[in-house]
Amino acid sequence: MAKPVTTAVPGHKTSKRPRKEHDAELLFCCMDVLQIDHGKLMRDEPLLYRELQGVCTLCLNKQECSLDLAGGFDAIRWDEWWLYCPNSAMLTTIGALQKCRHPAHYSSANAFSHLRLSKE
């Protein structure tokens, strides 16, 4: 039976909905904390997006994760997050990559079309 739980993340809406044992809601809360754009990730990397959800739903550390998210991931817990979260390395990488903005002149291969290899 699904139990109503509150998933609380500081600065985000509180979700009061029945949460099942195999739910990836904690993944989405963690993505919010890391400022990862869910829609962009789902569009650009659908298989990775589903893989992250699958890993989260099967994780045995949901209680610890839920408590840390509710507590706002203070500096001490944030440093230990990677020890128990199987998605931590990938989420950290995705967050860093999404925050990286390439200059406009590097945004397409057409920017390099004027370069030619010499035929010698």
Contacts in CASP RR format, 6 or more apart in sequence:
PFRMAT RR
TARGET T0000
AUTHOR 0000-0000-0000
METHOD contacts of the structure
MODEL  1
MAKPVTTAVPGHKTSKRPRKEHDAELLFCCMDVLQIDHGKLMRDEPLLYR
ELQGVCTLCLNKQECSLDLAGGFDAIRWDEWWLYCPNSAMLTTIGALQKC
RHPAHYSSANAFSHLRLSKE
2 18 0 8 1.000
2 19 0 8 1.000
2 20 0 8 1.000
3 18 0 8 1.000
3 19 0 8 1.000
4 16 0 8 1.000
4 17 0 8 1.000
4 18 0 8 1.000
4 19 0 8 1.000
5 16 0 8 1.000
5 18 0 8 1.000
5 19 0 8 1.000
5 66 0 8 1.000
6 14 0 8 1.000
6 15 0 8 1.000
6 16 0 8 1.000
7 14 0 8 1.000
7 15 0 8 1.000
7 19 0 8 1.000
7 25 0 8 1.000
7 26 0 8 1.000
7 29 0 8 1.000
7 66 0 8 1.000
7 69 0 8 1.000
7 70 0 8 1.000
8 14 0 8 1.000
8 69 0 8 1.000
8 70 0 8 1.000
8 71 0 8 1.000
9 29 0 8 1.000
9 32 0 8 1.000
9 33 0 8 1.000
9 69 0 8 1.000
9 70 0 8 1.000
9 72 0 8 1.000
10 71 0 8 1.000
10 72 0 8 1.000
12 29 0 8 1.000
12 32 0 8 1.000
15 25 0 8 1.000
19 25 0 8 1.000
22 57 0 8 1.000
22 58 0 8 1.000
23 57 0 8 1.000
24 52 0 8 1.000
24 53 0 8 1.000
24 54 0 8 1.000
24 56 0 8 1.000
24 57 0 8 1.000
26 56 0 8 1.000
26 59 0 8 1.000
26 62 0 8 1.000
26 65 0 8 1.000
26 66 0 8 1.000
26 69 0 8 1.000
27 52 0 8 1.000
27 53 0 8 1.000
27 56 0 8 1.000
27 87 0 8 1.000
28 38 0 8 1.000
29 69 0 8 1.000
30 65 0 8 1.000
30 69 0 8 1.000
30 85 0 8 1.000
30 87 0 8 1.000
30 91 0 8 1.000
31 38 0 8 1.000
31 41 0 8 1.000
31 91 0 8 1.000
33 69 0 8 1.000
33 72 0 8 1.000
33 73 0 8 1.000
34 91 0 8 1.000
34 92 0 8 1.000
34 94 0 8 1.000
34 95 0 8 1.000
35 95 0 8 1.000
35 98 0 8 1.000
35 99 0 8 1.000
36 91 0 8 1.000
36 94 0 8 1.000
36 95 0 8 1.000
36 98 0 8 1.000
37 98 0 8 1.000
38 49 0 8 1.000
40 98 0 8 1.000
41 48 0 8 1.000
41 49 0 8 1.000
41 94 0 8 1.000
41 98 0 8 1.000
42 49 0 8 1.000
48 90 0 8 1.000
48 94 0 8 1.000
52 87 0 8 1.000
52 90 0 8 1.000
52 91 0 8 1.000
55 86 0 8 1.000
55 87 0 8 1.000
56 87 0 8 1.000
59 65 0 8 1.000
59 85 0 8 1.000
59 86 0 8 1.000
59 87 0 8 1.000
61 84 0 8 1.000
61 85 0 8 1.000
64 84 0 8 1.000
65 84 0 8 1.000
65 85 0 8 1.000
68 77 0 8 1.000
68 81 0 8 1.000
71 77 0 8 1.000
73 81 0 8 1.000
81 88 0 8 1.000
82 88 0 8 1.000
82 89 0 8 1.000
82 92 0 8 1.000
85 91 0 8 1.000
105 111 0 8 1.000
END
